[in-house]
Amino acid sequence: MVSGVILLAGIISLSVTGLKPSIDFVSGSTMTVSFENEIDQAELRNKLTDMGYGDAVIQHLGDDPSTEVIEEQVYIRTRELAPSQEGGKSEKDLMVDDLETAFGALEVKDFYSVSPVIASQTVQNAGYAVIAAVVGILLYITWAFRRLPKPFHYGVCAIIALFHDMLVMIGIFSILGWTANVEVSSMFIIAALTVLGYSVNDTIVVFDRIRENLLKGVSQSFATTVNISINESLGRSLATSVTTLLVLLALYLFGGSTINIFVLALMIGVVSGTYSSIFIASQVLVSWEEGAFGRIYRRVKSFFGRDKPVTAGRDDQ
């Protein structure tokens, strides 16, 4: 039920709004500008519109904590700004000059520009990386549990848990995109791949204990063996996750805005990965081993009337 509620909310958000991509996945230019004077966001937007950047995204970041002087930081995202040509000023420099004339002294803290070609390659490479990781995990787990009956089941169940973790993380970021203006950048992809490794590691720990107890023959019932194995590895899983979360929380609070998205994705993934290794992967494995999926399929098939008996002696049948 917990997974169902979170996944349903995430799927609805993804279907309605999707993810909010950063400049890493769509072409454009971004800059963080620190103004010495207090500015009004509406006035800044009107100024950018007059300059030809009506579609610019503006986000107020507050005061700059790195300096004792009170300065207002503003994040500006526009279409890709053209570089300098024939020794003249670049489009970015012209924009900065106009803003400085209108609002007073300012400083560009950072500037980042991505072309459409690089943005499309980033999306493509990210997809390849995730697919390669999933296939590699499936093959490795199948090989690692080759001495047990149906080792492929262990690999598939681990992948199901991974998909659960990815959907939870993506769904939450989709919700944060339209509620808190959180963008998905290349750091999110790095965090997703890290979560894949963390989650499957936690799942393998539980599966490895299941393998040991199966070889020991602690119970004739497969479900009982799995239940004992989960209880035996529960303390280790929770201790590892809590200590990891403490470090991530410290990084999120004191690491700066540059890595906040990365750390936030990791925290969500660690919680989801620990949850899925205890409450998802092993339960799916038991259901598969005991034929529950087949029974569900037959009930669904019967419900839709596909198994209605044919009456003999009817010419119209």
N, C-alpha and C positions, 0 to 999 in steps of 0.2 A: 504493500500500500504506500509506503514511503517513496519507493522508487517510482511507482505509478503516478503519484501526485507531482513529483518533481519533473519527471519526464514529460508528462502531459502539459504542464505549464511551459516547459521549454519548447516543446514541439509547436504549441500554439503560438508562442512568441516568434519562433523561427519562421513559421508559415505566414505570419502577419507582417512582421518587420524585418526578419532576417538578422544577420550580424551587421554591425556598423564597422566597415573596414577602414583601416587607417591608410595613410599614404603608401604604405608598403604594398598594398594590393590594388590601389587605384592611382593613376598618374596624378601628379600635382606637386605643389610646393607648400612647405610649412615653415613657419618661423615663430620663435618666442621673443616677443619684444617687451622690454622693460622701460616704462615711461616714468620720468621723474615727477611729472605732475599727475594729479588725479584726472581721469578721463571718464567720459560717459560712453557706455557701450553703444548706445543708439547713435550718438554723434560719430563714433568711429565707424559704425556700419554705413552710415550715410556718406561719410567721406570715401570709404572704399568703393561704394556704389558709384559715386561721381568719378572715381578714378578708373572705372570700368571693371570692377571686381564685385559685381552685385551678388554673385553666388558664393562669396567668401564665407567660411565658417569661422566664427569668433567665439573664443572661450576665455572668460576672465579667470586667471589663476591665482589672484591675490597678491600679497606683498612678497617680495623676494627675500627668503630667509637667509641668503648667503651674504647679505650686506646689512649694515646697521642703518643705512639710509633707507627711508620708506620709499619704495618704488613699486609701481603696479605692473604686474606681468600679465601679458595678454597673448594667447595662442591664436595665430591666424593661419588659416589654410585656404589656399586658392588653387586655381588651375596652374599648370606648370609655367613657371616664369622663365622667359627666354634669357639666355646668357648674353653677355656683351658681344657686340658685333662691330668690327672695324674700329676697335679702340674706344668705342663709346661706352656709356654706362649700361649695366645690365638692367633688366626690368625690375629686379629685386632692389637695386640701388635707387632707381627712380622712385619706387614705392616708398622706400625708407625716407628719402628726401622730402617727399610730399607729406608724409606723416609727421616728420619732424617740424616742417613748416606750420602744420595745422595744430599740433598738440605740444610742441616744445621738445626739449632734449629727450632723447631715447637711446637705448642700446639694444642691439640684436644679440640675444643670448645664444641662439642657435638657428641654423637654417638647413633645411633638408629638401631635396627635390628628387622626384622619381619620374622617369619617362614611361609612356604606355608600354613600351617593349619590356622594360625591366619589371614593371608591375605584373604583366601577364606571365612572365617567366617565373616570378616568385610564387604565384598561385599554382602553376604547373609543377614546379619543383617540390612545393609543400605537399601536394597530393601524392606525388611519387614517393616521397619520404615516408608518409603515413602508410601507404600500401606496402612498401618494402618492409617496414617495421612489423606490420601485422602478419605478413606471410612468413617472415623470419621467426616470429614468436610461435606461430602455429607449427612450423616444421621442427623447431627446437623442442617444444614440449612433447610433441608426438614421439620424437626420438628419445627424449629423456625418460619417458614412461613406457618404453617399448617392451619391458619385461612383464607388464601388466596386460590383462585382457582388454581389448579395445582402447589402445593408447590414444587413438585419434579423438576419442570422446573428451579426453582431458584437454587436448589442445583447443578443440572447438569451444568447450565451456569457458576456458580462459579468455578466448577471443570474445565470447558473448559478454563476459564481465568487462572487458576492455571497451567494447562498444557502449555498454551502459555508462562507464566512466566518461567517455568522450561526449556522449549525448548530454549527460548531466552538466559537464563543463561548458559545452557549446551553448546549451539552453540557458544556463545562468548568465553567460556573457551576452546572449541575445537580449535577455531581460534587462541587464545592466546597461545595454546600449541605448535603449529608449527611455530608461528611468534615470540613469546617472551619466549618460553621454560617454560611456566607456567604449573605446575603439579596440578592434582586434588588429594587432600588428604582427610582424614577424616573430617578436618575442613570444607571442601566444603559441605559435607553431612549435617553437623550441620547448615551451612549457608542456605542450601536448605530447611531444615525443618523450620528454622526461617522465611525464605521468604514465605513459605506456609502459616504460621500463619499471617504474616503481610499483604500479598496480600488478603487473604480471609477476614481479618478484614476490609480492605479498601472497598472491594466489598460489604460486609454486610452493611456498612454505607450507601452506595448508595441504596441497596435493601431495607433497612429499611425506607429510605425516600420515596421510591416508594410505600411501603406498607402503610405508613401514608397518602400519597396523594390519593391512591386508596380508602382507607376507608373514606377520606374526600370528595371524588368525585370531585376533582378539574377540571376534564375534562372527557368527554365521550370517548375520544380517548386514548387508552392505550399508544400509541407512544408519544402523547403530555404529558401525565402524567409522563412518564419516562424522557422525555426531561427536563421538569420542575424540576424533582427530581435531575437530574444530575447537573443542574445549581445551585440548592440550596446547594448541597454538594460539589461543585467544590472548593470553597475557603478553606474549611476545609481539603480536601484531599491534595491540593497543599501545604498548610501551614504545615501540618504534615510531608509530604515528604521532604520538603525543610529543615526543622529543623533537621529531622533525618539524611539527607545527610550531613549536616554541621558537625554533631557529627562524622559520619563515616569517612568523609574526614579528620578530625583532627586525628582520630585513624590511618588512613592509612598513613598519613604523619609522625606522631610522635610515633606511637605505636610499631614500630619495625617490623622486617621481619617475626617474628614468627606468627603474626596474619594478615599479609598482604593479604594472599589468602582468609581468612575468611571475612575480611572487604571488599575486592574487590567484592566478590560474593554477599555480602549484599547490596553494592551500586548498582550493576546491578539489583538485585532483587527488591530493593525499587523503582527504576525508572520504571522497567517493571511492578511491581505490581500496582503502581499508574496509569500508562498508561492503563493497562488492565481493571481496575475497572471503568475507565471513558469511554474508547473507545472500549472495547471488550465485557465484561460481559452483560451490559445492552442492547447493540445492538443485541447480540445473543438472549437475552430474548425476545425482541420485534419481531425479525424475526421468532422465534419459535411460539410466541403467534399469529402472523398474518398469519401463514401458509406458510411462504416464503420457508422453507426447503422442504415442500411437492411440491411446484411449481417447485423448482430447480430439484428435483428428477424426476418429470414427464417430464421436458424438456430434461434432460439427457437421460432418458429412451426412449423418442421419437427420440432423435438425433441418437441413436444407432439402430433405426429401429425396436424396440421391439413392437411398437404399430401399425405396418402396418396392414391395414384391409385385411381380407381374402375375396377373390372374390368367390361368390357363383357359383355353376354350373360347376366348374372345377373338372374333375375326378382325376387330379393328385394332388389335394390339400387335 
